[in-house]
Amino acid sequence: MGIINDPCGIVPPMAIPDFTLEDQACQPWRLGSHLDAGVLLVFLRGDW
């Protein structure tokens, strides 16, 4: 079993860069603030 070549350049177990997004209440949500817990990121394509 080999490593899958990811077109984004992220190869497990490579860490992703820290970033900040707004949550449902328009409050900032920073990835680096939640690394003490398990984090699952799901990115959905589409127009909401």
ABEGO torsion letter per residue (X at the ends): XBBBBBAAGBBOABBBBBBBBBBAAGBBBBAAAAAABBBBBBBBBEBX
